[in-house]
Structures are given as C-alpha cells and as structure tokens.
Amino acid sequence: ALIRLASGDAVKSFLLGRWKLAKTLDYRIGGGKGSMSGSALFTEMPQRKDVLMYEERGLVELQGVGKPFEAYRRYIFNTSVWPVEVYFVDDPTKKHLPSLLPELDCHTSFFIPLSFADTDEDSKSCSSSHLCVDDLYSGALTIIGEDGFDWKWSIQGPQKDGDIVGSYVREAQ
C-alpha cells in the first residue's frame, strides 16, 4: 500500500502505537560510539487528541563504558498543524520561553518541523535542521514501509561531530 504523509492526520495515524527502536551512535567529538535498543511509544495526549507524546526508552551500550545505562527522551508531535511540528518537552534551557501548548501538563518549545511533501514521490521522507548553540543537527525521517521508518541525525559543530541512526519497526498490537 502507498503511504502518503500529506496531512497531520496521516502522520498521526502512521506514528500512533509502539515501535521497536534500534539506534547506532557514532560520535567523533562530544559523544561515544555504540548502540541503543529499546522502544518508542506514540500516544494521544489526554488534553489534545491531535497532539502525540513520543517517549523513547532503551539501554545504551557505549565503547569504553563499563556497563549499559538506561536512556529516556520525550518529544511532542503537534499533528494539528502542517507541516507537523516536533517540540522539546520540559527542556531546562527553554523554560524561559512561553510553552507552545500551555494546555498540556508539560512545557513545550519548538524543535523542528516535519515537512513531508504532498506529492506521492516525496511524501515518504522529510529533512530538517536545528541549531543547538553552535552545533547543527541535520535530520531526515524516512518511511520505509507501513511498519517502519528511519530517523537519522548528523551533528556538526565545535562541541559535537557525529551521526545517530534510529530504525523503528512497528510492534504487533
């Protein structure tokens, strides 16, 4: 089946649910080399059904680090706007900014847009970038079928130089 992510509703219905997550981390500066395995969960927010909470949790193993450790991260996906917007959740460096969705029980601040094109050929991937102080995060989210997507990041700057590749596979309901 052809997947077209040409609206916020389409993005929401594609992402909703639980995903198996595998990441590779390859930093030359500002991080390590290793992997993460775990899960990612997209759920509707009780206050707003058109907003998804993204929660990822997993075990990280880094070269040269004795034992694996747990990692946890959250984002908000606002599917009520087009392109869909991704927000940081409770970022301590952004607390001085007004929350973008004050009705939620968490602070939200802008991260990136997910600008999927609305043509058949181009609606399967989008790229975006985010400047974190002086480090530029360049990302690409690519749909690889009804039950999978990749989210890749390349980080370049004085503090960080690295790549993160996340592969997501939908878990059976």
C-alpha positions as CSV (number, residue, x, y, z in Angstrom):
1,A,0.0,0.0,0.0
2,L,1.2,3.5,-0.8
3,I,1.8,5.6,2.3
4,R,1.1,9.3,1.9
5,L,2.0,11.5,4.8
6,A,0.4,14.6,3.3
7,S,-1.5,15.8,6.4
8,G,-1.2,15.9,10.1
9,D,-3.9,13.2,10.4
10,A,-1.9,10.9,8.1
11,V,1.3,11.5,10.1
12,K,-0.6,10.8,13.4
13,S,-2.3,7.6,12.2
14,F,1.1,6.3,10.9
15,L,3.0,7.1,14.1
16,L,0.5,6.1,16.8
17,G,1.4,3.0,18.8
18,R,4.5,1.2,20.0
19,W,7.7,0.8,17.9
20,K,10.8,-1.3,18.5
21,L,13.8,1.1,18.3
22,A,17.4,0.4,17.5
23,K,20.0,3.2,17.3
24,T,23.6,3.4,16.4
25,L,25.7,6.3,17.8
26,D,28.9,7.3,16.1
27,Y,30.4,10.4,17.6
28,R,33.9,11.6,16.7
29,I,33.6,14.6,19.1
30,G,31.2,15.1,22.0
31,G,29.8,11.6,22.4
32,G,30.7,8.0,22.1
33,K,30.3,5.1,19.7
34,G,27.8,2.4,20.5
35,S,24.1,1.4,20.3
36,M,20.8,1.7,21.9
37,S,18.0,-0.8,21.9
38,G,14.6,-0.2,23.3
39,S,11.1,1.1,22.3
40,A,9.3,4.2,21.3
41,L,5.7,4.9,22.1
42,F,3.4,7.5,20.4
43,T,0.2,8.2,22.4
44,E,-2.5,10.8,22.2
45,M,-2.3,13.5,24.9
46,P,-5.5,13.4,27.1
47,Q,-5.8,17.2,26.8
48,R,-5.5,17.3,23.0
49,K,-6.1,14.2,20.7
50,D,-4.3,15.9,17.8
51,V,-1.1,16.0,19.8
52,L,1.1,12.9,20.3
53,M,3.6,12.3,23.1
54,Y,6.7,10.5,21.9
55,E,8.5,8.5,24.6
56,E,11.7,6.5,23.9
57,R,13.3,4.3,26.4
58,G,16.2,1.9,26.0
59,L,19.5,0.5,27.0
60,V,22.6,2.3,25.7
61,E,26.0,0.5,25.3
62,L,29.0,2.6,24.6
63,Q,32.5,1.6,23.7
64,G,34.8,2.1,26.8
65,V,31.9,2.5,29.2
66,G,31.7,-0.4,31.6
67,K,28.1,-1.2,31.8
68,P,25.0,-0.3,29.8
69,F,22.7,2.5,31.1
70,E,19.1,3.5,30.6
71,A,18.2,6.4,28.3
72,Y,14.9,8.2,28.2
73,R,13.6,11.0,26.0
74,R,10.3,12.7,25.2
75,Y,9.0,14.9,22.4
76,I,5.6,16.3,21.4
77,F,4.4,15.9,17.9
78,N,1.8,18.5,17.1
79,T,-0.3,17.0,14.3
80,S,-2.9,19.8,14.3
81,V,-0.6,22.0,12.2
82,W,1.0,21.4,8.8
83,P,3.8,20.7,8.5
84,V,3.6,18.7,11.7
85,E,5.8,20.3,14.4
86,V,8.0,18.5,16.9
87,Y,8.6,20.1,20.3
88,F,11.0,19.6,23.1
89,V,9.4,18.6,26.4
90,D,10.5,20.2,29.7
91,D,13.8,21.3,28.2
92,P,15.6,23.2,31.1
93,T,17.4,25.5,28.6
94,K,14.0,26.6,27.2
95,K,12.0,27.2,30.4
96,H,12.2,31.0,30.0
97,L,10.1,30.7,26.8
98,P,6.3,30.6,26.8
99,S,5.0,27.0,26.4
100,L,3.8,26.4,22.9
101,L,0.9,24.2,24.1
102,P,0.1,25.6,27.6
103,E,-2.9,23.3,28.0
104,L,-0.6,20.3,28.3
105,D,0.9,19.3,31.6
106,C,4.4,19.8,30.4
107,H,6.5,22.7,29.0
108,T,6.8,22.6,25.2
109,S,9.3,24.5,23.0
110,F,10.0,24.3,19.2
111,F,12.4,21.7,17.9
112,I,11.8,21.0,14.2
113,P,9.1,20.9,11.5
114,L,8.4,17.6,9.7
115,S,7.9,18.9,6.2
116,F,6.7,15.9,4.2
117,A,5.9,17.0,0.7
118,D,2.4,16.4,-0.6
119,T,3.3,14.6,-3.8
120,D,3.4,10.8,-3.9
121,E,7.1,10.5,-4.6
122,D,8.1,13.0,-1.9
123,S,5.7,12.2,0.9
124,K,7.9,9.4,2.3
125,S,10.7,11.5,3.8
126,C,11.4,14.9,5.2
127,S,14.5,16.7,6.4
128,S,15.0,19.4,8.9
129,S,17.7,21.0,10.9
130,H,18.1,22.5,14.4
131,L,20.9,24.7,15.8
132,C,21.8,23.8,19.4
133,V,24.0,26.6,20.5
134,D,26.7,26.3,17.8
135,D,26.1,22.6,16.8
136,L,23.9,22.0,13.8
137,Y,21.7,18.9,13.9
138,S,20.5,17.9,10.4
139,G,17.9,15.2,10.4
140,A,16.0,13.1,7.9
141,L,12.9,11.0,8.7
142,T,12.2,8.4,6.0
143,I,9.3,6.0,5.8
144,I,10.4,2.5,4.7
145,G,7.0,0.8,4.7
146,E,3.7,0.5,6.6
147,D,5.6,-0.7,9.6
148,G,8.9,1.1,9.6
149,F,10.8,4.3,9.4
150,D,14.4,5.6,10.0
151,W,15.3,8.8,11.7
152,K,18.9,9.9,11.0
153,W,20.8,12.8,12.5
154,S,24.1,14.3,11.6
155,I,25.6,16.7,14.1
156,Q,28.3,19.1,13.2
157,G,29.9,21.9,15.2
158,P,32.6,22.9,17.7
159,Q,31.1,20.8,20.5
160,K,29.9,17.8,18.6
161,D,30.6,15.8,15.4
162,G,28.6,12.6,15.0
163,D,25.8,10.6,13.5
164,I,22.8,8.9,15.1
165,V,20.7,6.4,13.1
166,G,17.5,5.3,14.6
167,S,15.5,2.4,13.0
168,Y,11.9,2.0,14.0
169,V,9.8,-1.2,13.4
170,R,6.1,-1.2,14.5
171,E,5.3,-3.8,17.2
172,A,2.3,-6.0,16.6
173,Q,-0.8,-4.8,18.5
